[in-house]
């Protein structure tokens, strides 16, 4: 399964299930087939992702939610396009679906 994040201001972001689920868990969203991230929730989501990235890079992976098992790509690389999407949509007051 894939997670597809859509917005009006940016192309779709597609993540493998394990990566998408991990990102959603970090921002406090329940992984589900459909969902929405409202503009007012985006600053907290961005902060949560940045905190998890900082923790992972400092070696505190357990507190950061840990790396996705078997993944050679770190959280910063996986989450950066999503963080950019959140920034763009927050500025435009648009939801991410």
N, C-alpha and C positions, 0 to 999 in steps of 0.2 A: 504494500500500500504506500501511497505517496501523500504528502501534505502539500497543498497548493495554497499559497497566500496571495490574495488578489487585492488590488487597489486601483483607484482611478488615476493615480499620479505616477505609477511606476509599473513596469512589466511584472508578470507573475514571478513569484519565488517558489520553486519546487524543492522539497526536501524528502529524503527517504523517511519512512515511518519513524525509525528510532531517533533520528536527528530532529524531526519536527516535534515529536512527542517530548523530547528533552527540552527543547526551546519553550514549548508551551508550559511544561511543568515549572520551569524557572520563572516564567512571568505570572505564574499562579492561575493559569487557565486549564480547565479540564480538557484533555485531548478528546476530540469528538469529530465525527464526520463533517459537521458544519459548526461554525462559530463566528464570532465577531469581536474585534478589538476596537473599542470606541476611542475617539480622540482624547477624552479626559482620562483614559486608562493608560495612554501611551507613555507619559513621562515616568510613571512607576515601572512599566514594563522595560523601558530603556535602562533605567537605573538598576533593575534586577539583573538584566543581562550583563551590564557593565560590571556589576559586583561579582557575578559568577565568573566572568572572564578573568577579572583581577585575581580572584581566589584560585582559579585553575592555574594561572600563570605563576602564582606564588607557591604552588605545590600543595595547596589545601583542597584537593579534588573532592574529598568527601563532603565538605561544606558547600562546595560550588555545585553540587549535584553530580559530580563525577563526570568523567569523560564517557562518551558512548563506547561500550565494550567493542573492541576490535577496530576502532576508528583511528586512523593515522592523522586525521585532520582535527585540529584543536577547535575549541568552542569559538574563539575569535573569528576564525576563518568561516565557520558555518553560520555564525550569527550576524556578522557585519552587514551583509546585504539586508537582512531583516531589520536591523537597527536603523539603517538608512531609510528603509520603507516606513518605519514608524515615525522617524523625524519628519519626512516629507509629508506624510498624511496628517500628522499632528499640526504642522504649520498650515496645511490646507483645510483643516477641520473635517477630514474625511475618515471614515472607518476602514479598517483592514478586515477582509472577510477570508 
